[in-house]
Amino acid sequence: MTSDTLIQFQFFLLLGYAATATTLVGFIGLVYTNEERRNKPMNSLDSSSVFHLLFAGLSTLFLSLLAIVSIISLKDNLDLAWRVNNGLSAMVHIIGTFRLNRETWHVREMKRRGWIMTVIGWTVAGFSVAATAGYLSDLNSTIFLLATMWALAVCAISFIALVMTRPKSSN
């Protein structure tokens, strides 16, 4: 695969990430939040899912679009572009994972779901930091694309958690 073909593939992949994230964020903004305003306040599980859906979805959207812009702007120095993108990705994953770690620490029901996502989140953040520091320069673009895919996966997992949560009956 030529360099130009690889970059085009990465662009299309990033645009796909952005479109999927926009769809999921749009769902939560239009449907779920409106429904919650008519009913009782959200419990801690739903509140966490809403936060992580929005945070991961918007992060995926902006990371994807910023990556495209930076690759075009720094086309003569792609290593720098991918290192900067991995630095932004590391920040997003550190913030999101720290928040999830803090949320799951006190709520027993969330520990089952949260510990796996926390381990993956810290691992992704670690690889992103290593790529930013230049230790994995041959894998810079792959690490960024996989890290952004993980953010999109967190968005989808949060979406599924909201959809699958049944309201508790008040007898």
ZIBELHU-V873291 format. One record per pair of residues at least 24 apart in sequence whose ideal C-beta (glycine too) atoms are under 10 Angstrom apart, sorted by the first residue. I is the first residue (numbers start at 1). J is the second residue. D is the distance in Angstrom with one decimal. If there is no record, write none. Layout:
i-><I	I>
j-><J	J>
d-><D	D>
//
This chain:
i-><3	6	7	7	7	7	7	7	9	10	10	10	10	10	10	10	10	11	11	11	11	11	13	13	13	13	13	14	14	14	14	14	14	14	14	14	14	14	14	15	15	15	16	16	16	17	17	17	17	17	17	17	17	17	17	17	17	18	18	18	18	18	18	18	18	18	18	18	19	19	20	20	20	20	20	20	20	21	21	21	21	21	21	21	21	21	21	21	21	21	21	21	22	22	22	22	22	23	23	23	24	24	24	24	24	24	24	24	24	24	24	25	25	25	25	25	25	25	25	25	25	26	27	27	27	27	27	28	28	28	28	28	28	28	29	29	29	31	32	32	32	36	39	40	40	40	42	42	43	43	43	43	43	44	44	44	44	44	45	45	45	45	45	45	45	45	46	46	46	46	46	47	48	48	48	48	48	48	48	48	48	48	48	49	49	49	49	49	49	49	49	49	49	49	50	50	50	50	51	51	51	51	51	52	52	52	52	52	52	52	52	52	52	52	52	52	52	53	53	53	53	53	53	53	53	53	54	54	55	55	55	55	55	55	55	55	55	56	56	56	56	56	56	56	56	56	56	56	56	56	56	57	57	57	57	57	57	57	58	58	58	59	59	59	59	59	59	59	59	59	59	59	59	60	60	60	60	60	60	60	60	60	60	60	61	61	61	61	62	62	63	63	63	63	63	63	63	63	63	64	64	64	64	64	67	67	67	67	71	78	78	79	79	79	79	79	80	81	81	81	82	82	82	82	82	82	82	82	82	82	82	83	83	83	83	83	83	83	83	84	84	84	85	85	85	85	85	85	85	85	85	85	86	86	86	86	86	86	86	86	86	86	86	86	86	86	86	86	87	87	87	87	87	87	88	88	88	88	88	89	89	89	89	89	89	89	89	89	89	89	89	89	89	89	90	90	90	90	90	90	90	90	90	90	90	90	90	91	91	91	91	92	92	92	92	92	92	92	93	93	93	93	93	93	93	93	93	93	93	93	93	93	93	94	94	94	94	94	94	94	95	95	96	96	96	96	96	96	97	97	97	97	97	97	98	98	100	110	113	113	113	116	117	117	117	117	117	120	120	120	121	121	121	121	123	123	124	124	124	124	124	124	125>
j-><78	141	68	71	72	75	78	141	145	67	68	71	82	141	142	144	145	64	67	68	71	72	64	67	145	148	149	60	63	64	65	66	67	68	71	85	144	145	148	64	65	68	64	149	152	60	61	63	64	65	67	145	148	149	151	152	155	57	60	61	62	63	64	65	67	68	148	152	61	64	57	60	61	64	152	155	156	53	56	57	58	59	60	61	62	63	64	148	151	152	155	156	57	58	60	61	64	57	155	159	53	54	56	57	60	61	152	155	156	158	159	53	54	55	56	57	58	60	61	155	159	57	53	57	159	162	163	53	54	57	155	158	159	162	53	54	57	162	159	162	163	162	167	167	168	170	162	165	107	109	165	167	168	103	106	107	109	110	103	107	109	110	113	161	162	165	158	161	162	165	167	103	99	100	103	104	107	110	113	114	158	161	162	110	113	157	158	159	160	161	162	163	164	165	158	159	161	162	96	99	100	103	158	96	99	100	103	114	117	151	154	155	157	158	159	161	162	154	155	156	157	158	159	160	161	162	155	158	92	95	96	99	100	151	154	155	158	92	93	96	121	150	151	152	153	154	155	156	157	158	159	151	152	154	155	156	158	159	92	151	155	88	89	91	92	93	95	96	148	151	152	154	155	92	147	148	149	150	151	152	153	154	155	156	148	151	152	155	88	92	88	89	91	92	144	147	148	151	152	144	145	148	151	152	141	144	145	148	141	140	141	134	137	138	140	141	140	140	141	144	131	132	136	137	139	140	141	142	143	144	145	131	132	133	134	136	137	140	144	132	140	144	128	131	132	140	141	143	144	145	147	148	127	128	129	130	131	132	133	134	136	139	140	141	143	144	147	148	128	129	131	132	133	144	128	132	144	147	148	124	125	127	128	129	131	132	143	144	145	146	147	148	150	151	124	125	126	127	128	129	130	131	132	133	143	144	147	125	128	129	132	121	124	125	128	147	148	151	120	121	122	123	124	125	126	127	128	129	147	148	150	151	154	121	122	124	125	126	128	129	121	125	121	124	125	150	151	154	121	122	123	124	125	154	122	125	154	161	157	158	161	157	150	153	154	157	158	150	153	154	147	150	151	154	147	150	148	149	150	151	153	154	150>
d-><8.7	8.0	9.8	6.7	9.3	8.2	8.1	8.9	9.8	8.0	8.5	7.4	9.7	6.3	9.7	8.9	6.7	9.5	8.9	5.8	7.6	8.9	8.6	9.9	6.3	8.8	8.5	9.4	8.4	4.2	7.6	9.5	5.5	5.5	8.7	9.8	9.2	7.6	7.3	7.0	8.6	7.4	8.5	10.0	9.2	5.4	7.9	8.1	4.6	9.4	9.2	8.4	5.6	6.9	8.3	5.4	9.7	9.9	6.9	5.1	8.5	8.7	4.1	5.8	9.6	8.5	9.4	9.3	8.9	9.0	8.7	7.7	9.3	9.5	6.1	8.0	8.0	9.6	7.7	4.4	7.3	8.1	3.9	4.5	9.0	9.2	7.4	9.3	8.0	5.9	5.9	9.3	7.6	9.2	8.9	5.9	9.8	8.8	9.7	9.5	6.4	9.2	8.7	5.1	8.8	9.7	8.3	5.1	6.7	8.3	5.2	7.1	6.2	9.8	9.1	3.9	6.1	8.8	7.1	7.5	9.4	8.9	8.5	9.3	6.9	9.0	9.1	5.2	6.4	7.7	9.3	8.4	7.3	7.2	9.8	8.1	9.6	9.7	9.1	5.9	8.7	9.9	7.7	8.7	9.8	8.8	9.5	9.7	9.6	9.2	8.5	9.5	8.3	7.4	8.7	5.5	8.2	7.2	9.3	7.4	6.1	6.2	8.6	7.2	9.1	6.6	9.9	8.0	6.4	6.0	9.5	8.7	8.5	7.5	5.1	8.2	8.1	6.5	9.2	8.3	8.0	8.3	10.0	9.7	9.4	8.4	4.4	7.9	8.8	4.4	4.8	9.5	9.8	7.5	7.5	9.9	9.5	6.9	9.1	7.2	9.1	8.3	8.1	6.8	7.8	6.7	8.8	9.9	8.6	9.8	5.8	7.5	7.9	4.4	9.6	8.6	9.9	8.1	5.5	8.6	8.7	3.7	5.6	9.7	8.4	6.9	8.5	8.4	8.1	7.7	5.6	7.6	9.6	8.7	8.2	8.5	8.8	8.3	9.6	6.3	10.0	8.7	4.8	7.1	8.2	4.0	4.1	8.6	8.6	6.7	9.6	8.2	7.8	8.7	4.2	9.1	8.3	8.5	9.6	9.6	8.9	8.9	8.5	9.3	4.4	8.6	8.6	7.2	8.4	5.2	9.2	8.8	8.4	8.7	9.9	5.9	8.5	9.3	4.5	4.7	9.4	8.6	6.1	10.0	9.9	9.5	9.4	9.4	8.4	8.7	6.2	5.9	9.9	6.5	8.0	8.3	5.3	6.9	9.6	9.8	9.5	6.1	9.2	8.8	9.0	6.6	8.6	7.5	8.8	8.1	7.7	8.2	5.9	9.7	6.4	9.5	9.5	8.6	9.0	9.5	7.2	9.1	9.9	8.3	9.2	3.5	5.2	9.2	8.1	5.8	9.6	6.7	5.4	8.2	6.6	9.9	7.9	6.2	9.3	7.9	9.9	9.8	9.0	8.9	8.8	8.0	8.5	9.4	4.9	9.5	9.1	8.6	8.3	4.7	7.8	8.5	4.1	4.5	9.0	9.8	8.7	9.7	6.2	9.1	6.0	5.2	7.3	10.0	7.5	8.0	8.5	4.1	9.0	9.9	8.7	8.9	9.0	9.9	10.0	7.9	8.2	9.2	4.5	9.3	8.4	8.3	8.0	5.8	9.7	9.6	4.6	6.5	9.2	7.8	8.6	5.4	8.4	8.6	3.7	4.7	9.0	8.2	5.8	9.6	9.8	9.9	8.0	8.6	8.5	9.5	9.5	9.9	9.6	8.5	8.6	8.3	8.9	6.5	9.4	5.6	8.0	9.2	5.1	3.9	8.9	9.2	6.1	9.1	6.4	9.8	7.5	7.2	9.2	8.4	8.3	9.6	4.9	9.5	8.6	8.3	9.9	9.2	6.3	9.6	8.7	9.7	7.5	6.8	3.2	5.5	9.3	8.0	6.0	9.3	9.1	9.2	8.5	9.9	8.0	9.9	7.3	9.9	9.3	9.1	6.7	7.1	9.6	6.6	8.6	8.8	9.9	7.5	9.3	7.6	9.8	9.1	9.5	9.5	5.0	8.3	10.0	9.7	9.7>
//
